[in-house]
């Protein structure tokens, strides 16, 4: 039998919201599935604190990376002035698709669920607070894009190569593999 993680009180409220005098087993199962799905989505949430007031270099240093791409510098990924005085708590989620996906399609899928692509600064906060994640899979921040002098577009990513955690730059033109994760921030 399937284990149901829905609380009885949630079920009662949801059934009352149906407004029916008679409730069938199908109604109950539909409500359970909906509440179970909402609980799963909530369990995927990662709360991050992003301190935008720290210098760019301090954010990178706090991540303790064994390797950092030479192009990931504040000049290429400037911090907006209005953010430089803020410290914010944000709700994030790692998006994963079991197929190769374009950045355009990925952003569309995030948007459908109320998320936007994470930025480099949010990725750095994730790397600092959850350093083991990038040992499991590459995590990409599509919300920060740098255009080089040859008109290539790069995005920052956390990855693990050899025995080192790294802050990499991935070229968008290559597309993204099915084992990548993408940082999304709840709007």
N, C-alpha and C positions, 0 to 999 in steps of 0.2 A: 504494500500500500504506500502511496506517495506521502511523504512527510509534508505537512502543511505548516508554514511558518506564520500564518495569519493569526492575529489575536482575535479572540471571541468578541471583544468589544468593538473592534474594527468591522468585523463581519456584521454584527448587529446594526451598527450605524449605516453601513453600506446597504443592507437589506431594507432598512427603514427608508433610505433615500430612493429605493425603487418605487415606493409608494403603492405597492400592490397589497391587496387584501390576502390573496393566496400566493404563496411563493413555492415554486417547484424546485426540485433538486437541480435542474438545469440552471435556474436562476442563482442558486447557492453556489454551484460550481463556477459559474461565470464570474461571480463576485470574488470568490476565493482566488481564481486565476489572475484577475486584475490586481487584487491586493498583493498577491505573491509576486507578481511582476514588478509592482511599484517598490516592494521591499527589496527585491534583487537590485533594481536600479540604484536605490539608496545605498546598498551595501558596496557598490562599486565606487562610491564617492570618496575622493581624497581631499581633505581640507588642508590648505596650505596658507602659511603666513608669508606674504611677500613684503619685504622691507625695501621699498623703492628709494629710501633716503640713504642707503649704503652706496658707496661708490661701486662702479661696475667691477673693478678689479677685486674688491672685497667680496662681492657676490660670487665671483669665480673662485677665489681662494677658499671661501667657506665650503665649496663643494669638494675640495680635496681631490681634484682630478689628476691622474697620472699623465695626461696629455691634453692639451688644448690647441685647437686649430689657430694658426697665426692670424687668420682673418676675423676671428671672433674678438673684436675690439669695440670700444664704445663709439668710435668714429663710424664704423659700419653698421652698428646697431644702437643708435643714440637713444637715451632715456628721455622721454618727453618731459619738459620742464615742470608741467603741472603734476607729474607723478613723483618728482624727486623729493617731495616732503611727506609722502604718504607711507603708511604701513597698512596693509590690507589683508583681511582674511578672505580667501576665495574658495569656492567649491569647484573641484576639478574631477575629471574622469579620463581614463585612458581608453581611447577608441581602438578597436581591433577589428579587422576584416579578414576573413579567411581567403582572400584573393588579392591580387595586385590591384591597386586603385590609383587613380589620378588625384592630384591635389584638389582640382575643381570638384570632383565627385565627393571626395572626402569632406570638404567644407560644406557642401550641400547636405550631406548626411548628418553632420554635426548640428547644422542649423535647424534641421527638422526636429531635433530633440532638445533645442533650447541652449545649445552650446556654441561657442566660437572657438577658433584655433588658439591655443596657448602661445604666449610670446616667449622670447628668450629669457626674460627676467623670471617669468613663472616657471619655466623649465629649470632654471638655476635653483629656484626655491625647492622644486621637487627633488633635484639631485642632491641638495644639501640635507633635506629632511628624510629622504628615502633612498639612500645610496645603493642599496642592494637591488633595486628594481632594474637598473640598467644592465645588471649582470644576467637578467632573465631574457631581456629583449631590448631592441633599439627603440628609443622614445624620441619622437620628432615634434618640434614646435613650429607649426606652419604659420603662426601669427607674426613671425619676424622673418622678413625676407631681405637678403642683401643681393644687390646686382653688381657684378664685378665689371671690370673694364672690357671684357670680351662678351658682354651681354648675357652672361649666364646668371641664373638665379639660384642662390643657396639658402638653405634653412638650417638652423642649429639642431643638433640631435645629441642625445646621451647614448653612448654605446659602450661595449666592453670588448676589448681586443687583447688577445694574449692574456695577460694577468693585470691589465690596467683599465680603470674606468677613464673614459675620455669624453671630451666635449668636441664634437665633430661638426663639419659643415657638409651637408648633403645637397647635391645639385638636383633641383626639381625636375629637370628634363629627363633624368633617369627613371622617374616614376618611383613608386614605393612597393616594397615586397610585402607578401602576405603575413610575414612574421613581425612586422613593425607595429608599434603602438603610437598613437597620436594624442598629444595632450590637448584636452578640451577644457574650456573654462565656462562655467554656467553663467549665462548673460544676466 
